[in-house]
Amino acid sequence: MSNPVRIALDAMGGDHGPSVVIPGAAEALERRANIEFLLFGDEAVLGPLVALHPALKAQSRIIHTDVAVGMDEKPSQALRRTRRASSMWMAIDAVKTGAADVIISAGNTGALMAMSTICLRTMAGIDRPAIAAMWPTLRGRSIVLDVGATIGADAQHLVDLAIMGSAMARIVLDIERPTVGLLNVGVEEIKGIEEVKAAGRILREGNIPSLDYQGFVEGTDLGKGTVDVVVTEGFTGNIALKAAEGTARQLAEVLRTAMGATWLTKLGYLLARQAFRTLKDKMDPRNVNGGVFLGLDGVVIKSHGSADATGYANAIGVGFDMVRHELLDKIRESLAVSDERRLALTADMDARA
């Protein structure tokens, strides 16, 4: 039996805090028994909840702190007020010290990114981290990054995102050489801002072994699943993510209202309810919960703040897989193999410019 994956949980983070984190951990443990949990939070609150789950109690340890990061706090405020004392920081630090293999938090995204970057630092060769999200598509699932970590990107950063995203895709999608596309305003090579066009040239001419670059993709390709990995900078990626989530909720509400309008539509719903269940399962954010912070020298997973226990358990599952399948090693390997070629191409383009 392989060594257990040691998972640090920011038990006080999220809209619901321990009332979701603890049942979510218990559910995750039912799916994967080879886990040990470090639970960071108020022992007076966590203890009774953990006691309700004997299996979880046997494979977890509570590390007490009554300091939590607020969901509406600015990252700078959270750092000043709670650095080194909050459940979020202490869980991240457990990864830094080697006490844990991965940290999961449903807390404040900006604070989590800021604290993770300060505590863990970025990997060698990576200037800025990114958030990668799973995206439901007509073909199955794709990975989209960056969905909100940093605003703006030069060509080199976009190439780094492509390499990191493809390393994640090799794990979660089980594809040896994932297809990659750069999100753009059109698929033609002449379209887009210079940074995107330059990144496209590097990816196209670099022939990076760990990925299969397919060119530019448009917003409509996100839902189609045209490529396995869609690369963009954080401002555009976050807008795309929120627009998709809002559209999904809008569609669900329109269907709910329409299906209850008349007795004929109610009958139609009864006849087609299995199809509607399939649609709900496909679009349910709980089933794709767990954003991965890529580029850090440690594994950090962000759960939706409003996730329920099942959604949180899914985020834990993502963290488990990232550790078990050695995400960081895959990223380092891909960067090392492609670095010399990427630098040569960038220097050549700079010289031509």
C-alpha positions in Angstrom: 0.0 0.0 0.0 1.4 3.4 -1.0 1.9 6.2 1.6 -1.2 8.2 2.4 -1.8 11.6 0.9 -1.6 14.2 3.7 -4.2 16.9 3.1 -4.3 20.2 5.0 -7.8 21.7 5.2 -8.5 25.4 5.9 -11.5 24.3 8.0 -12.7 27.8 8.7 -12.7 29.0 5.1 -15.7 29.3 2.7 -19.3 30.6 3.0 -20.2 27.7 5.3 -16.9 26.9 7.1 -16.7 23.7 9.2 -20.3 22.7 8.6 -19.3 21.8 5.0 -15.6 21.1 5.3 -15.9 18.3 7.9 -18.7 16.4 6.1 -16.9 16.9 2.9 -13.7 15.5 4.3 -15.7 12.5 5.6 -17.2 11.9 2.2 -13.8 12.2 0.5 -12.5 9.6 2.9 -15.2 7.2 1.9 -14.1 7.4 -1.7 -10.4 7.3 -1.0 -9.3 5.6 2.2 -5.6 6.4 1.8 -5.8 10.0 3.2 -4.7 11.7 6.4 -6.1 15.1 7.2 -4.7 18.0 9.1 -7.7 20.2 10.1 -6.8 23.8 10.9 -9.5 25.8 12.8 -11.3 26.3 16.1 -11.0 23.0 18.0 -14.2 23.8 20.0 -16.1 23.9 16.7 -14.3 21.2 14.8 -14.1 18.6 17.6 -17.9 17.9 17.9 -18.3 17.8 14.1 -15.4 15.4 13.6 -16.7 13.2 16.4 -19.8 12.5 14.2 -17.5 10.7 11.7 -15.5 8.0 13.4 -13.5 7.1 10.3 -12.5 10.7 9.8 -11.6 11.1 13.5 -9.3 8.1 13.2 -7.4 9.7 10.2 -7.3 13.3 11.1 -5.7 15.7 13.6 -7.0 19.1 14.6 -4.6 22.1 14.8 -6.2 24.8 16.8 -6.6 28.4 15.7 -9.6 30.7 16.2 -8.4 33.2 13.5 -10.1 33.0 10.1 -9.8 35.0 6.9 -13.0 36.8 6.0 -14.6 36.1 2.6 -14.8 39.8 1.9 -11.4 40.9 3.1 -8.9 42.4 0.7 -5.7 40.2 0.4 -3.5 43.0 1.8 -5.8 43.3 4.8 -5.9 39.6 5.4 -2.1 39.4 5.2 -1.7 42.2 7.8 -4.4 40.9 10.1 -4.1 37.2 10.0 -0.6 36.3 8.6 0.8 33.2 10.4 -2.2 33.0 12.7 -5.1 32.1 10.5 -6.4 28.7 9.5 -5.6 29.5 5.9 -2.0 30.5 6.5 -1.3 27.6 8.8 -2.7 25.1 6.3 -0.5 26.5 3.5 2.5 26.5 5.8 1.9 22.8 6.5 2.7 22.2 2.8 5.8 24.4 3.0 7.2 22.5 6.0 6.4 19.1 4.5 3.8 18.2 7.1 1.2 18.1 4.3 1.2 17.3 0.6 -1.6 19.6 -0.5 -3.8 22.3 1.0 -7.5 22.7 0.2 -9.4 25.9 1.0 -12.9 27.3 0.1 -11.9 30.7 1.6 -11.2 34.1 0.1 -9.6 33.5 -3.3 -7.4 36.6 -3.4 -6.1 36.0 0.1 -5.4 32.3 -0.6 -3.4 33.3 -3.7 -1.5 36.0 -1.9 -0.7 33.9 1.1 0.2 30.8 -1.1 2.6 32.9 -3.2 4.3 34.5 -0.2 4.6 31.3 1.7 5.3 28.7 -1.0 6.9 31.0 -3.6 6.6 30.2 -7.3 8.4 27.4 -9.1 11.8 28.1 -10.8 11.2 29.7 -14.1 7.6 30.8 -13.3 7.0 34.5 -12.7 3.3 34.4 -11.7 0.9 31.6 -10.7 -2.4 30.9 -12.3 -5.8 29.3 -11.4 -6.8 26.4 -13.6 -10.5 25.3 -13.7 -12.2 22.3 -15.1 -14.8 23.3 -17.8 -17.7 21.1 -18.8 -17.9 20.7 -22.6 -19.8 18.8 -25.2 -16.9 16.4 -25.5 -16.4 15.9 -21.7 -14.1 18.3 -19.9 -11.4 20.8 -20.7 -9.0 22.9 -18.6 -9.1 26.6 -18.8 -6.5 28.9 -17.3 -5.9 31.5 -16.0 -9.4 32.2 -14.5 -8.4 35.0 -12.2 -5.0 34.8 -10.5 -3.2 37.6 -12.3 -4.3 40.3 -14.7 -2.5 40.7 -18.0 0.2 38.4 -19.6 3.1 38.7 -21.9 3.9 36.0 -24.4 6.2 34.1 -22.2 3.6 33.9 -19.4 1.0 32.6 -21.8 3.5 29.9 -22.9 4.1 29.0 -19.3 0.4 28.7 -18.8 0.1 26.3 -21.8 2.9 24.1 -20.3 1.4 24.0 -16.8 -2.1 23.4 -18.1 -1.0 20.6 -20.3 0.8 19.0 -17.3 -2.5 19.1 -15.3 -4.4 17.7 -18.3 -2.2 14.7 -18.5 -3.4 13.9 -15.0 -7.1 14.7 -14.9 -7.9 14.0 -18.5 -5.4 11.1 -18.8 -4.1 12.4 -22.2 -0.4 11.9 -23.0 -0.1 15.0 -25.3 -3.1 17.3 -24.7 -4.2 19.7 -27.3 -3.8 23.4 -26.5 -5.4 26.6 -27.8 -4.9 30.3 -27.1 -8.2 32.1 -26.5 -8.4 35.0 -29.0 -10.9 37.2 -30.8 -10.7 35.0 -33.9 -8.9 31.9 -35.2 -6.9 33.7 -37.9 -3.2 34.2 -37.1 -3.4 37.9 -37.9 -6.0 38.6 -35.2 -5.5 39.5 -31.5 -3.1 41.6 -29.5 0.7 41.2 -30.0 1.3 39.2 -26.8 -1.2 36.5 -27.9 0.2 36.4 -31.4 3.8 36.2 -30.1 2.8 33.3 -27.7 1.1 31.6 -30.7 4.4 31.8 -32.7 6.4 30.4 -29.8 4.0 27.5 -29.3 3.7 26.8 -33.0 7.4 26.9 -33.8 8.6 25.4 -30.5 7.1 22.0 -31.0 7.0 21.5 -27.3 6.9 17.7 -26.6 4.3 17.8 -23.7 1.5 19.5 -25.7 -0.1 19.7 -29.1 -0.7 23.3 -30.0 -3.8 23.8 -32.2 -3.7 27.6 -32.7 -6.2 30.2 -31.7 -9.7 29.4 -30.3 -12.7 31.6 -29.7 -15.1 31.9 -26.9 -17.6 29.6 -28.6 -15.0 26.9 -28.5 -15.0 26.7 -24.7 -18.3 24.9 -24.5 -17.5 22.8 -27.6 -14.4 21.3 -26.1 -12.4 22.1 -29.2 -9.1 21.6 -27.3 -8.1 20.0 -24.0 -6.5 23.1 -22.6 -7.6 26.7 -23.2 -5.0 29.4 -22.3 -5.8 33.1 -21.6 -4.8 35.7 -19.0 -6.7 36.1 -15.7 -8.9 39.1 -16.6 -10.4 37.5 -19.7 -10.5 34.1 -18.1 -12.4 35.2 -15.0 -15.0 37.1 -17.1 -15.5 33.9 -19.3 -15.9 31.8 -16.2 -18.4 34.1 -14.5 -20.3 34.5 -17.8 -20.6 30.7 -18.2 -21.7 30.2 -14.6 -24.3 33.0 -15.0 -25.6 31.6 -18.3 -25.9 28.1 -16.7 -28.0 29.5 -13.9 -30.1 31.6 -16.3 -30.8 28.6 -18.4 -31.8 26.5 -15.4 -34.2 29.2 -14.2 -35.7 29.7 -17.7 -36.3 25.9 -18.0 -37.7 25.7 -14.5 -40.2 28.5 -15.2 -41.1 27.1 -18.6 -41.6 23.6 -17.4 -44.1 24.7 -14.7 -46.1 27.1 -16.9 -48.9 24.7 -18.1 -50.0 21.2 -17.5 -48.6 20.3 -21.0 -45.2 21.6 -20.1 -45.3 19.8 -16.7 -46.1 16.6 -18.6 -43.3 17.3 -21.0 -40.9 17.6 -18.0 -42.0 14.3 -16.6 -41.4 12.6 -20.0 -38.0 14.3 -20.4 -36.8 14.4 -16.8 -34.0 12.0 -17.3 -32.6 14.3 -20.0 -32.9 17.3 -17.6 -31.1 15.3 -14.9 -28.3 14.6 -17.3 -28.1 18.3 -18.1 -28.1 19.2 -14.4 -25.3 16.7 -13.7 -23.3 18.0 -16.6 -23.5 21.6 -15.5 -23.5 21.2 -11.8 -20.5 23.1 -10.4 -20.1 20.5 -7.6 -19.0 18.0 -10.2 -16.2 20.2 -11.5 -15.3 21.8 -8.2 -11.6 22.4 -7.4 -9.5 25.1 -9.1 -5.7 24.3 -9.1 -3.2 27.0 -8.4 -0.5 26.3 -10.9 3.1 27.7 -10.8 3.5 27.5 -7.0 6.1 25.4 -5.3 3.4 23.4 -3.6 -0.1 22.0 -4.4 -2.9 24.4 -3.6 -6.6 23.7 -4.4 -9.4 26.3 -4.3 -12.9 25.0 -3.7 -15.9 27.1 -4.5 -16.8 29.2 -1.4 -20.5 28.1 -1.7 -19.8 24.4 -2.3 -21.7 21.9 -0.3 -20.2 18.8 1.2 -20.2 16.8 -2.0 -18.6 19.7 -3.9 -15.9 20.1 -1.2 -15.2 16.3 -1.4 -14.7 16.7 -5.1 -12.1 19.4 -4.5 -10.3 17.2 -2.0 -10.3 14.5 -4.8 -8.7 16.9 -7.2 -6.0 17.6 -4.6 -5.5 13.9 -4.0 -5.0 13.2 -7.7 -2.6 16.2 -8.2 -0.4 14.7 -5.4 -0.7 11.1 -6.3 0.1 11.7 -10.0 3.0 14.1 -9.2 1.7 17.4 -10.7 4.7 19.4 -9.7 7.2 16.9 -11.1 5.3 16.9 -14.4 5.4 20.7 -14.6 9.1 20.8 -13.8 9.8 18.1 -16.4 7.8 19.9 -19.1 9.5 23.2 -18.3 13.0 21.7 -18.3 12.5 19.9 -21.7 11.0 22.9 -23.4 13.0 25.8 -21.8 16.0 25.8 -24.1 13.9 25.8 -27.2 11.4 28.4 -25.8 14.2 30.8 -24.9 15.9 30.4 -28.3 12.6 31.2 -30.1 11.9 34.2 -27.9 15.4 35.6 -28.5 15.0 35.1 -32.2 11.7 36.9 -32.2 13.1 39.8 -30.2 16.0 40.1 -32.6 13.6 40.2 -35.6 11.4 42.8 -33.9 
